[in-house]
Amino acid sequence: MLPPRNPAVHRGRICNLNQIHEATSGAGERLVDRAAAIVGSWGFIVAFGIILVGSMLLLGVSWFSAYRYFLPNLLLCIVAGIQVPLVLMNQNRAAARDRMAAELEFEINVKAEYEIMSLHERMDREIAGLNRKLDAILQKSGVDPAPMDRPTHMEVARAGV
């Protein structure tokens, strides 16, 4: 017997996770995704390294200030202070998306299990119907069908027939 279908799980269609994720994300979340994509790229790292080394060289040759490396240090602290929350917010969104993917995968597995169970029931009904027809044919020909041992569809599947 099949379990009752859960309407919350069996919606009758497969959903695109990317569309759901974009539809449920706000403007701030999309901005964080774009900023994290920029900040986490090699282009940003190379450009920031060039700017940092250039500013250190420029300030290194100037003798006017005793605190000439204060500005690059301040710049590094500011960038680090901005990058960390961006990366953490992006990781939280990625974790939420992974949870959605796991839920959708579970729904698909439940649907597949339901379909497999319904196919097994259909096969059992078909085999029972064929066995009844075979019994009728054997009775017409005068053979007693009772002592015959007929395999079930699972035994046939295991035997590879």
Secondary structure as UniProt FT lines:
FT   TURN            7..9
FT   HELIX           17..24
FT   HELIX           27..39
FT   HELIX           42..61
FT   TURN            66..69
FT   HELIX           70..140
FT   TURN            141..142
FT   TURN            146..147
FT   HELIX           153..159
//
